[in-house]
Amino acid sequence: MTRRFALMIDPVTADEDRPDFRGTFTSVDAAAPALSVGELSTQRGDGVFESIGVVDGHAQEVVPHLERLAHSARLCDLPAPNLAQWRQAIEQAAAECGDGEAVIKLILSRGVEHGPTPTAWVTAAPASDFRTVRTEGVRVVTLDRGYDLGAAERAPWLLLGAKTLSYAVNMAALREAHRRGADDAIFLSSDGFVLEAPTASLVLRFGDRFVTPAPNGGILHGTTQLSVYEHLAERGFEAGYDRIPADDLPRADAAWLVSSVRLAAPITAIDDAVLPVDHALTGELNAYLLSPRD
């Protein structure tokens, strides 16, 4: 894909049934202004989003992404998205992607301040080249996220389980990781448990058992992590969820950050503690993640 594509969506109610939603889409110039200055997504980050990897024109893991979009919208008290409408918009965007890797973004905003309806749009663009990261891996540092594991249940208004547009904290964490000489970060709860990375899920290997932090405590349930677990289960490995103490991180036999566009990036060190890299399994996982998946 060599150019960007953008499609504005006129959202319909979640239960509206149509044979075709094309009349609710408007193609716009991805390089031109398209949002009102009163748009709350830009003023307050008041909205939710998803990033979908695309390989050779095939949008990956569409159903889990749409389900998570609906979950985030529910947590944020946004109107429920019509999943059939969004699926058709994804199909139209994917058709513009062509060969190679691309990324489709879904954005659902509360809309213009005091406006009657939400704002919604879909974009498609070439993906960054992550081939080196997938083979050479990343160094990470741990960062305190500032709340304990029970905060999400105790204070649901913090929206810790929603994929919101308010990503300033995540980007600040990445900048702090870079200042410390690392490529990425792993968040820890204030009571000493492993959470997730700013833009990825974490998968750890202990012997033949794979584990990822349980999707509570404000952790997003990663769509790519789910795909990785499906593959591992087919291979006969045990893959599960658990509360993982931070002290267990340097004891892992291997570890990966996994996300929709970067895919599986092996972790080479955590807080300067060197981790072994399973190059064969990493290559296998990325080959699987680059294959068509719905």
Summary of the structure (lengths in Angstrom):
residues: 294
radius of gyration: 19.2
end to end distance: 20.6
largest distance: 55.5
contacts: 947
relative contact order: 0.15
helix: 30%
strand: 30%
